Amino acid sequence: MDEATNLDNSNSEQSLAPKVNESGEVITKDNATPEQKKEYALEKKKAKNLARNAENQARLAEQDKTLKANASKMAELEAKLEAANAPKAPNIDLELDDPEEYSRQSEAYRAHEKMLERREIVKEIRAEDKKQNEDNALADRQRVAREELISKVDNFLIKGESVGLSEDALEGAVKVLNEASVNSDIQNFLLDDENGPQIVEHLATNADDLEVMNKLSPMAQVKFIENTVRAKALLNKPTTSGAPSPLLDIGGGGAQEKDDFDTLYPNAEFK
């Protein structure tokens, strides 16, 4: 079966979504271009690799589950063995019959109890340290990710300002793309792109192009931007304002300056 024929069955074996061309038509074996066939072949190969990786991950997860179960059983047996061999509290009658033996058993019992208490304290300290280290690592990753994204947003706004696009216009444009659920990888691509502000504004104000782009795969979206949207965006007349528009959050307590990042990405989360 050739790749063009496979395009008609893209939603069966590999569960690949149907592809559409720039005109919004579903790509079939009859209208597929060589480039589209090649793209589909790459995606089909990627889907097979993902399926193989999923199988390997499932197998590893099952092995890990078995190892953990065995370790749990071993720990349980060791605990039972330790409990069986642990010193017991001496019988009170022994104090009368053999005071020396009673004293020895009492000391051994008290020492064992103290050892168990120390073990629990160490376990709690280690658990707290582990959680603290995990929390610190997560906080560090979130901080780095936030700083990187804030830097990207700042550069994005600076690029927009350099071509006459106001901050208000860009904020509104980004909101439109967010509401249209534009792929996050494409949004990051546009943040980094030299003409990103113009392209974002064009997509936000041209619903037809935005709709066509959203129907494409991420790879095809980039091509659509390069082949169609970029030229249109660079011809657009920028939206300008008569004066700088600071990002303000107006509320009952008065105007407060608002971080660019929080305005453009109000619900951002870092993991």
C-alpha positions in Angstrom: 0.0 0.0 0.0 1.6 3.4 -1.0 1.7 6.4 1.3 -1.0 8.3 -0.7 -3.4 5.4 0.0 -2.3 5.4 3.6 -3.5 9.0 3.9 -7.1 7.8 3.4 -6.6 5.4 6.4 -4.8 7.8 8.7 -7.4 7.4 11.4 -7.3 3.6 11.6 -4.0 1.7 12.1 -1.9 4.6 13.5 -4.7 6.8 14.9 -3.3 9.8 13.0 -5.7 12.7 12.6 -6.9 13.4 9.0 -4.8 16.0 7.3 -6.1 19.1 5.4 -4.4 21.3 2.9 -4.1 25.1 3.0 -7.6 25.3 1.3 -9.1 23.3 4.1 -9.6 20.2 2.0 -8.9 16.7 3.5 -5.8 15.3 1.9 -6.4 12.0 0.1 -4.3 9.8 -2.2 -5.8 11.7 -5.2 -4.7 15.2 -4.1 -1.6 14.5 -1.9 1.6 16.2 -3.1 5.0 14.4 -2.8 5.8 16.6 0.1 2.6 15.7 1.9 3.3 12.0 1.3 6.7 12.4 2.8 5.3 14.3 5.8 2.8 11.6 6.3 5.4 8.8 6.1 7.5 10.6 8.8 4.4 10.9 11.0 3.5 7.3 10.5 7.1 6.3 11.4 6.9 8.6 14.5 3.5 7.0 15.5 5.1 3.5 15.3 8.0 4.6 17.4 5.7 6.1 19.9 3.7 2.9 20.1 6.9 0.9 20.5 8.0 3.2 23.2 4.7 2.9 25.0 5.0 -0.9 25.0 8.5 -0.7 26.4 7.4 1.8 29.1 4.5 -0.5 30.0 6.8 -3.5 30.3 9.3 -1.5 32.4 6.5 -0.3 34.6 5.3 -3.9 35.1 8.8 -5.0 36.0 9.2 -2.0 38.4 5.9 -3.0 40.0 7.1 -6.6 40.5 10.4 -5.4 42.0 8.5 -3.1 44.4 6.2 -5.8 45.4 9.1 -8.2 46.1 10.9 -5.5 48.1 7.8 -4.9 50.1 7.4 -8.7 50.9 11.1 -8.8 51.8 10.7 -5.8 54.2 7.7 -7.4 55.7 9.5 -10.7 56.3 12.5 -8.9 57.8 10.2 -6.9 60.1 8.5 -10.1 61.3 11.9 -11.8 61.8 13.2 -8.8 63.8 10.0 -8.7 65.9 10.3 -12.4 66.6 13.9 -12.0 67.8 13.3 -8.7 69.6 13.8 -8.7 73.4 10.6 -9.0 75.3 9.6 -7.3 78.5 10.6 -9.6 81.3 7.9 -11.3 83.4 7.5 -9.5 86.7 7.9 -12.8 88.6 11.4 -13.1 87.3 12.4 -10.2 89.5 11.8 -12.3 92.5 13.2 -15.5 91.2 16.3 -14.1 89.5 16.9 -10.4 90.0 20.1 -10.4 87.9 18.4 -12.0 84.9 15.5 -9.7 85.3 17.8 -6.7 85.2 19.6 -8.0 82.1 16.4 -8.6 80.2 15.0 -5.2 81.3 18.1 -3.4 80.0 17.9 -5.3 76.7 14.3 -4.5 76.3 14.7 -0.8 77.1 17.7 -0.6 74.7 15.7 -2.2 71.9 12.8 0.2 72.5 15.1 3.2 72.3 16.7 1.8 69.1 13.2 1.6 67.5 12.4 5.2 68.6 15.7 6.5 67.0 14.9 4.5 63.9 11.5 6.2 63.5 13.1 9.6 64.1 15.7 9.0 61.5 13.0 7.8 59.0 10.9 11.0 59.6 13.9 13.2 59.2 14.9 11.5 55.9 11.3 11.8 54.7 11.2 15.5 55.5 14.6 16.1 53.9 13.5 14.2 50.7 10.3 16.3 50.5 12.2 19.5 51.1 14.7 18.7 48.4 11.9 17.8 45.9 10.1 21.1 46.8 13.3 23.0 46.3 14.1 21.3 43.0 10.5 22.0 41.8 10.7 25.7 42.9 14.1 26.0 41.0 12.6 24.6 37.8 9.6 26.8 38.1 11.7 29.9 38.7 14.0 29.1 35.7 11.1 28.4 33.5 9.3 31.6 34.5 12.4 33.7 34.0 13.0 32.3 30.6 9.4 32.9 29.5 9.4 36.4 31.0 12.5 37.1 29.0 10.8 35.8 25.8 7.7 37.9 26.5 9.8 41.0 27.1 11.7 40.5 23.8 8.3 39.8 22.0 6.9 43.1 23.3 10.1 45.0 22.3 10.0 43.5 18.8 6.4 44.6 18.6 7.1 48.1 19.7 9.9 48.3 17.2 7.4 47.8 14.3 4.8 50.1 15.8 2.6 47.5 17.6 1.2 48.7 20.9 1.3 46.5 24.0 -2.5 46.7 24.1 -2.8 45.3 20.6 -0.4 42.5 21.3 -2.1 41.6 24.6 -5.4 41.4 22.8 -3.9 39.3 20.0 -2.3 36.8 22.4 -5.6 36.5 24.2 -7.3 35.6 20.9 -4.8 32.9 20.1 -5.1 31.5 23.6 -8.9 31.4 23.3 -8.5 29.6 19.9 -6.3 26.9 21.7 -3.4 27.5 19.4 -0.8 24.8 19.9 1.7 25.7 22.7 4.7 24.8 20.5 3.4 27.2 17.8 3.0 29.9 20.4 6.6 29.4 21.6 7.7 29.4 18.0 6.0 32.8 17.4 7.4 34.2 20.7 10.9 33.4 19.3 10.3 34.4 15.7 11.7 37.8 14.5 8.3 38.7 13.0 6.3 37.0 15.8 4.4 40.1 16.9 3.2 40.9 13.3 2.2 37.2 12.7 0.3 37.0 16.0 -1.6 40.2 15.3 -2.4 39.0 11.8 -3.8 35.6 13.0 -5.8 37.4 15.7 -7.4 39.7 13.2 -7.8 37.2 10.3 -10.1 34.5 11.5 -10.0 32.5 8.2 -6.2 32.1 8.4 -6.3 31.2 12.1 -9.0 28.6 11.4 -7.1 27.0 8.5 -3.9 27.0 10.6 -5.5 25.3 13.6 -6.7 22.4 11.4 -3.1 21.6 10.4 -0.5 19.5 12.1 2.2 21.5 14.0 4.7 20.8 11.2 2.2 21.9 8.6 1.3 25.0 10.7 4.9 26.2 10.6 4.9 25.7 6.8 1.6 27.6 6.5 3.1 30.4 8.5 6.2 30.5 6.4 4.5 30.2 3.0 1.3 32.2 3.6 0.9 34.1 6.8 4.3 35.8 7.1 4.0 37.7 3.9 0.5 38.9 4.7 1.5 39.9 8.3 4.4 42.0 7.1 2.1 43.9 4.8 -0.3 44.7 7.6 -0.4 48.3 8.9 0.6 48.1 12.6 -1.9 49.1 15.3 -0.4 52.1 17.1 -1.4 54.2 20.1 -0.9 57.9 20.8 1.0 57.2 24.0 2.7 54.4 25.7 0.2 51.9 27.3 1.6 50.7 30.6 0.3 47.3 31.8 -2.0 48.4 34.6 -4.4 46.4 36.7 -7.2 48.9 37.6 -9.0 47.9 40.8 -10.7 49.4 43.9 -7.3 49.9 45.5 -6.1 52.1 42.7 -3.9 51.4 39.7 -1.1 48.9 40.2 1.6 48.1 37.7 1.2 44.6 36.4 4.0 42.3 35.2 4.0 41.7 31.4 4.2 38.0 31.9 1.2 37.8 34.2 -0.9 39.9 31.8 -0.1 37.8 28.7 0.0 34.4 30.5 -2.4 34.9 33.5 -2.9 31.1 34.1 0.7 30.0 33.4 1.9 27.0 35.5 5.4 25.6 35.6 6.3 22.0 36.4 
